[in-house]
Amino acid sequence: MEPNPIAKSPGLGSERLLDYIRSHRDDQVRMLAELVKVPSDNPPGDCAAHADRAAQLYEGLGFMVERHKVPDALVASVGMISATNLIVRHTFGPGPTIALNAHGDVVAPGEGWTVDPYGAEIKDGWMYGRGVATSKSDFVTYAYALLALRALGEKLSGTIEIHLTYDEEVGGDIGPLYLLQQGLTKPDYAICAGLSYGVVTAHNGCLHLDIDVRGKSAHAARPETGIDALEAATHILSRLYSLRSGFSEQRSSVEGITTPSLVVGLISGGINTNVVPDKIVMRVDRRMIPEENGPEVARDLIAFIEATAREMPGVECHVRQLMLANPLKPLDGQERLAGALQRHASDLAGEPVPTHGVPLYTDARHYSNAGIPTVLYGAGPRTMLEANAHRADEKLKIDDLVLATNVVTLALYDMLTGNA
């Protein structure tokens, strides 16, 4: 069903907002094309040029843009080359501050494209290009939502901030987290980039561990003279898989999220076929449901691995935490924001738009971890799969860009008028 731009949206103010967005549809498309045409692949993470272009486009719309260059040492610490965070602020009057966050860094295009990944080609009402759906589209969604509210000319209560960041693909530590830790922003609510047919209110967390198992090399003809690191690693693997089997009993209460998970995604080591291996390195991915506490999960899993390794005589085992992303958890006050988005999305799409959780993790968690009620909503189809996100021929339906802009605009209007 095609979105109905004015269905069930009462009030002169609402209709004027929708009229504004409708009249600027082509402008939105042109802005999105300009953003797609500037590469911002991460890795390698050389994203300053895209931030410059985004700032120019926002300034061309009449916004004042703050440029916050991330120090080189911090950029290097997350494996990137350059990053500049952008903030746009507009205060209508006393009231809540609502942040709108989208990320401009994207995964590399990879193989299999049938169009130029930076061409922003439009076919049958869909724009194609890397990052067109996740989440360069929401650079446009949020810009035109704020433009529509400014053009309305009504007395509103509150402040809208747009945060454009460039490190979601590596965790968000020098994007949203940096902005919050540096005191550059302190919003009361946050909307982060998402899709148009669901409002995400929770997501999983993620723990990455590096496990270094050390033994002693020996000739394969005399294995008893060595200490087999692979045998020890196999013992650890067996115990990890046994631990994982119990996760099925630990179910989340959040719709869309099921159970914790654990994957050993990388194993390397050994010297040669005829040598007892003296070193094995493994990488573990442990996903946490919203009911879990990230630091506690990390502490307990590291202790479990180290205790298991001690059962193998002569073996040394060193476990290093590579990354810990806490889950996005529902917070008090989130229901106001989620409810406004869900109501207008359902009305305008002509179908029920649910609130739900997702089993992946995003940099939206940084707002939630700071005590800020946070949801994910933006331009995109029903699923990442439909958008070809992180795959060849990533695409976005132009109608969904307009739909998301309408929904965000009306939800913000409700929040700024006390009707949410």
NORNOR-V5830 format. One record per residue. N is the residue number from 0. SS is DSSP state (helix for helix, strand for strand, loop for the rest). PHI is phi in whole degrees, -180 to 180 (* if undefined). OMEGA is omega in degrees with one decimal (NA if undefined). Layout:
n | ss | phi | omega
N | SS | PHI | OMEGA
N | SS | PHI | OMEGA
This chain:
n | ss | phi | omega
0 | loop | * | 178.6
1 | loop | -74 | 178.7
2 | loop | -60 | 174.5
3 | loop | -97 | -170.1
4 | loop | -69 | -177.9
5 | loop | -130 | -176.2
6 | loop | -61 | 172.0
7 | loop | 54 | 179.5
8 | loop | -114 | -170.8
9 | loop | -74 | 171.8
10 | loop | 99 | -179.9
11 | helix | -62 | 179.7
12 | helix | -59 | -179.9
13 | helix | -63 | -178.8
14 | helix | -67 | 177.4
15 | helix | -66 | 176.2
16 | helix | -62 | -179.3
17 | helix | -67 | 176.4
18 | helix | -62 | 179.3
19 | helix | -61 | -178.1
20 | helix | -65 | 178.7
21 | helix | -59 | -177.3
22 | helix | -74 | -179.3
23 | loop | -113 | -179.8
24 | helix | -57 | -177.9
25 | helix | -65 | 177.7
26 | helix | -64 | 177.5
27 | helix | -62 | -179.4
28 | helix | -63 | 179.9
29 | helix | -64 | 179.3
30 | helix | -64 | 179.8
31 | helix | -63 | 179.2
32 | helix | -60 | 179.1
33 | helix | -63 | -179.9
34 | helix | -71 | 179.7
35 | helix | -69 | -174.5
36 | loop | -71 | 178.9
37 | loop | -100 | -178.6
38 | loop | -63 | 176.2
39 | loop | -148 | -176.7
40 | strand | -65 | -179.1
41 | loop | -140 | 4.4
42 | loop | -72 | 9.8
43 | loop | -80 | 176.6
44 | loop | 83 | 174.8
45 | strand | -101 | -164.7
46 | loop | -109 | -176.8
47 | helix | -62 | -178.7
48 | helix | -64 | 178.6
49 | helix | -68 | 177.4
50 | helix | -62 | 177.5
51 | helix | -61 | -179.0
52 | helix | -68 | 177.8
53 | helix | -62 | 179.1
54 | helix | -62 | 178.4
55 | helix | -61 | -179.6
56 | helix | -65 | 178.5
57 | helix | -66 | 178.2
58 | helix | -64 | 176.2
59 | helix | -65 | 176.1
60 | loop | -89 | 177.7
61 | loop | 97 | 179.7
62 | loop | -91 | 166.6
63 | loop | -87 | -175.2
64 | strand | -115 | 172.6
65 | strand | -88 | 176.8
66 | strand | -106 | -179.4
67 | strand | -118 | -180.0
68 | strand | -69 | 179.1
69 | loop | -80 | -179.9
70 | loop | -54 | -174.9
71 | helix | -56 | -177.9
72 | helix | -65 | 177.9
73 | helix | -68 | 177.9
74 | helix | -60 | -179.4
75 | helix | -65 | -177.4
76 | helix | -65 | 177.7
77 | loop | -106 | 174.4
78 | loop | 80 | 179.6
79 | loop | -108 | -178.7
80 | loop | -104 | -178.6
81 | strand | -156 | 177.7
82 | loop | -158 | 174.1
83 | strand | -130 | 176.6
84 | strand | -85 | -179.6
85 | strand | -118 | 174.5
86 | strand | -129 | 171.5
87 | strand | -117 | -178.8
88 | strand | -126 | 171.3
89 | strand | -143 | 179.3
90 | strand | -102 | 177.4
91 | strand | -89 | -178.2
92 | strand | 169 | 178.3
93 | loop | -59 | 179.9
94 | loop | 154 | -175.4
95 | loop | -69 | 172.5
96 | strand | -100 | -178.4
97 | strand | -117 | 178.4
98 | strand | -93 | 174.5
99 | strand | -119 | -173.5
100 | strand | -117 | 172.1
101 | strand | -135 | -179.1
102 | strand | -109 | -178.7
103 | loop | -101 | 176.8
104 | loop | -81 | -174.5
105 | strand | -139 | 172.6
106 | loop | -74 | 178.6
107 | loop | -63 | -174.9
108 | loop | -60 | -175.9
109 | loop | 76 | -176.2
110 | loop | -95 | 169.1
111 | loop | 96 | -179.4
112 | loop | -72 | 174.8
113 | loop | -101 | 177.0
114 | loop | -135 | 175.3
115 | loop | -67 | -178.1
116 | loop | -64 | 176.9
117 | loop | -115 | -175.3
118 | loop | -91 | -178.3
119 | loop | 54 | -180.0
120 | strand | -71 | 178.8
121 | strand | -112 | 177.5
122 | strand | -136 | 176.0
123 | loop | 53 | 176.1
124 | loop | 84 | 178.2
125 | strand | -117 | 171.2
126 | strand | -96 | -178.6
127 | strand | -111 | 175.8
128 | loop | 160 | 179.8
129 | loop | -69 | -179.8
130 | loop | 87 | -176.4
131 | loop | -63 | 179.1
132 | loop | -99 | -177.0
133 | loop | -128 | -10.8
134 | loop | -135 | 177.4
135 | helix | -63 | 177.8
136 | helix | -59 | -176.5
137 | helix | -81 | 164.7
138 | helix | -59 | -177.7
139 | helix | -84 | 178.2
140 | helix | -51 | -174.1
141 | helix | -73 | 178.3
142 | helix | -62 | -175.7
143 | helix | -78 | 171.5
144 | helix | -64 | 179.5
145 | helix | -69 | 176.8
146 | helix | -59 | -179.2
147 | helix | -63 | 179.5
148 | helix | -66 | 178.0
149 | helix | -66 | -177.2
150 | helix | -72 | -176.9
151 | helix | -63 | 177.5
152 | loop | 78 | 178.0
153 | loop | -86 | 174.7
154 | loop | -78 | 179.7
155 | loop | -118 | -174.9
156 | loop | -122 | 177.7
157 | strand | 141 | -178.6
158 | strand | -128 | 172.5
159 | strand | -109 | 172.7
160 | strand | -119 | 172.7
161 | strand | -110 | 179.8
162 | strand | -109 | 178.4
163 | strand | -111 | -171.6
164 | strand | -124 | -166.9
165 | loop | -139 | -179.2
166 | loop | -142 | -179.3
167 | helix | -62 | -177.1
168 | helix | -68 | 177.3
169 | helix | -119 | 168.7
170 | loop | 119 | 176.1
171 | loop | 90 | -175.5
172 | loop | -69 | 179.7
173 | loop | -104 | 175.2
174 | loop | -110 | -179.6
175 | helix | -55 | -179.1
176 | helix | -62 | 179.4
177 | helix | -62 | 179.8
178 | helix | -61 | -179.6
179 | helix | -72 | -177.1
180 | helix | -68 | 179.8
181 | loop | -82 | -179.6
182 | loop | 70 | -179.9
183 | loop | -80 | 179.3
184 | loop | -155 | 175.6
185 | loop | -151 | -174.9
186 | loop | -75 | 175.2
187 | loop | -92 | 178.7
188 | strand | -144 | 175.9
189 | strand | -144 | 169.3
190 | strand | -115 | 179.0
191 | strand | -114 | -173.3
192 | loop | -54 | -179.6
193 | loop | -157 | -179.6
194 | loop | -115 | -167.7
195 | loop | -88 | -171.9
196 | loop | -115 | 175.6
197 | strand | -166 | 177.3
198 | strand | -109 | -176.6
199 | strand | -86 | -178.7
200 | strand | -112 | 179.5
201 | strand | -160 | 171.5
202 | strand | -150 | -177.6
203 | loop | -69 | 168.4
204 | strand | -103 | -176.8
205 | strand | -147 | 176.2
206 | strand | -122 | 173.4
207 | strand | -113 | 178.7
208 | strand | -123 | 171.2
209 | strand | -108 | -178.9
210 | strand | -112 | -178.5
211 | strand | -108 | -177.5
212 | strand | -105 | -177.3
213 | strand | -116 | 173.8
214 | loop | -126 | 179.7
215 | strand | -146 | -177.5
216 | loop | -71 | 177.5
217 | loop | -162 | 176.7
218 | strand | -68 | -178.5
219 | helix | -63 | 177.1
220 | helix | -75 | 178.7
221 | helix | -132 | -175.5
222 | helix | -62 | -178.3
223 | helix | -69 | 179.2
224 | helix | -88 | 179.0
225 | loop | -118 | 174.0
226 | strand | -127 | -170.4
227 | loop | -78 | 179.6
228 | helix | -67 | 179.2
229 | helix | -71 | 176.0
230 | helix | -61 | 178.6
231 | helix | -66 | 178.5
232 | helix | -64 | 177.7
233 | helix | -64 | 176.4
234 | helix | -62 | 178.4
235 | helix | -65 | 178.4
236 | helix | -58 | -179.4
237 | helix | -59 | 179.7
238 | helix | -68 | 177.6
239 | helix | -63 | -180.0
240 | helix | -68 | 174.7
241 | helix | -66 | 176.4
242 | helix | -61 | -179.0
243 | helix | -62 | -177.4
244 | helix | -61 | 179.2
245 | helix | -82 | -178.2
246 | helix | -65 | -177.1
247 | helix | -63 | 179.3
248 | helix | -87 | -176.1
249 | loop | -109 | -172.8
250 | strand | -103 | 178.3
251 | loop | -79 | 175.8
252 | loop | -86 | -177.3
253 | loop | -86 | 176.7
254 | loop | -60 | 179.9
255 | loop | 99 | 178.1
256 | loop | -121 | -174.1
257 | loop | -107 | -173.9
258 | strand | -132 | 169.8
259 | loop | -62 | 177.2
260 | strand | -143 | 178.0
261 | strand | -147 | 178.6
262 | strand | -134 | 168.5
263 | strand | -94 | -169.0
264 | strand | -95 | -176.3
265 | strand | -150 | 175.6
266 | strand | -137 | 176.5
267 | strand | -145 | 176.5
268 | strand | 149 | -177.4
269 | loop | 87 | -178.0
270 | loop | -113 | 179.7
271 | loop | -161 | -177.1
272 | loop | -61 | -174.5
273 | loop | -101 | -179.4
274 | strand | -130 | 173.1
275 | loop | -63 | -175.9
276 | loop | -67 | -179.2
277 | loop | -102 | -178.3
278 | strand | -152 | 173.6
279 | strand | -132 | 177.7
280 | strand | -118 | 179.7
281 | strand | -128 | 174.9
282 | strand | -117 | -176.7
283 | strand | -116 | 173.9
284 | strand | -114 | -179.5
285 | strand | -117 | 179.2
286 | strand | -93 | -175.9
287 | strand | -113 | 174.8
288 | loop | -79 | -175.4
289 | loop | -58 | -179.9
290 | loop | -73 | -178.0
291 | loop | -91 | 177.6
292 | loop | -107 | -173.7
293 | helix | -56 | -179.4
294 | helix | -59 | 178.6
295 | helix | -68 | 177.9
296 | helix | -62 | 179.8
297 | helix | -62 | -179.3
298 | helix | -59 | -175.1
299 | helix | -70 | -178.6
300 | helix | -71 | 177.2
301 | helix | -63 | 178.4
302 | helix | -63 | 179.2
303 | helix | -62 | -178.2
304 | helix | -67 | -178.5
305 | helix | -65 | 178.2
306 | helix | -66 | 178.3
307 | helix | -64 | -179.9
308 | helix | -64 | -179.0
309 | loop | -68 | 176.7
310 | loop | -74 | 179.8
311 | loop | -105 | -175.7
312 | loop | -58 | 174.2
313 | loop | 83 | -176.2
314 | loop | -89 | 171.3
315 | strand | -107 | -179.3
316 | strand | -138 | 178.3
317 | strand | -121 | -179.2
318 | strand | -111 | -177.8
319 | strand | -122 | 176.7
320 | strand | -80 | -179.8
321 | strand | -91 | -176.2
322 | strand | -160 | 174.9
323 | strand | -136 | 177.0
324 | strand | -114 | 179.6
325 | loop | -67 | 176.4
326 | loop | -66 | 167.9
327 | strand | -85 | -174.9
328 | loop | -111 | 173.0
329 | loop | -63 | 179.0
330 | loop | -124 | 175.7
331 | loop | -57 | -177.8
332 | loop | 99 | 179.6
333 | helix | -62 | -175.7
334 | helix | -64 | 177.9
335 | helix | -64 | -178.6
336 | helix | -68 | -179.6
337 | helix | -62 | -178.9
338 | helix | -65 | 179.1
339 | helix | -65 | 178.6
340 | helix | -64 | -177.9
341 | helix | -63 | -178.7
342 | helix | -61 | -177.1
343 | helix | -73 | 177.5
344 | helix | -63 | 179.1
345 | helix | -64 | -179.6
346 | helix | -64 | -173.6
347 | helix | -78 | 178.6
348 | helix | -81 | -179.0
349 | loop | 73 | 179.4
350 | loop | -158 | 178.4
351 | loop | -63 | 175.4
352 | loop | -112 | -172.2
353 | strand | -83 | 161.4
354 | strand | -95 | -175.9
355 | strand | -164 | 173.8
356 | strand | -107 | 176.8
357 | strand | -132 | -174.6
358 | loop | -83 | 176.0
359 | loop | -92 | 176.6
360 | loop | -134 | -177.3
361 | loop | -138 | 177.6
362 | loop | -79 | 173.5
363 | loop | -60 | -177.9
364 | helix | -61 | -178.0
365 | helix | -65 | 176.0
366 | helix | -68 | 179.9
367 | helix | -62 | 179.8
368 | helix | -63 | 176.9
369 | loop | -87 | 177.8
370 | loop | 84 | -177.4
371 | loop | -100 | 176.4
372 | strand | -57 | -169.3
373 | strand | -135 | 172.7
374 | strand | -134 | 175.4
375 | strand | -113 | 175.1
376 | loop | -159 | 178.3
377 | loop | -177 | -173.5
378 | loop | -87 | 176.8
379 | loop | 166 | 179.1
380 | loop | -77 | -174.9
381 | loop | -73 | -177.1
382 | loop | -140 | 173.5
383 | helix | -61 | 179.9
384 | helix | -63 | 179.4
385 | helix | -64 | 179.3
386 | helix | -80 | -172.1
387 | loop | 58 | 179.3
388 | loop | -62 | -178.3
389 | loop | 64 | 177.9
390 | loop | -128 | 175.9
391 | loop | -66 | 176.6
392 | loop | 60 | 172.4
393 | loop | -57 | -173.0
394 | strand | -148 | 177.8
395 | strand | -141 | 175.0
396 | strand | -76 | -177.7
397 | helix | -60 | 177.8
398 | helix | -59 | 179.8
399 | helix | -74 | 173.2
400 | helix | -62 | 179.5
401 | helix | -68 | 178.8
402 | helix | -58 | -178.7
403 | helix | -62 | 178.9
404 | helix | -63 | 176.9
405 | helix | -59 | -175.8
406 | helix | -65 | -179.3
407 | helix | -62 | -179.6
408 | helix | -60 | -177.9
409 | helix | -68 | 177.8
410 | helix | -66 | 177.0
411 | helix | -64 | 177.8
412 | helix | -59 | 177.1
413 | helix | -62 | -179.0
414 | helix | -65 | -176.2
415 | helix | -83 | 176.5
416 | helix | -111 | 178.7
417 | loop | 76 | -178.1
418 | loop | -99 | 179.8
419 | loop | -84 | NA
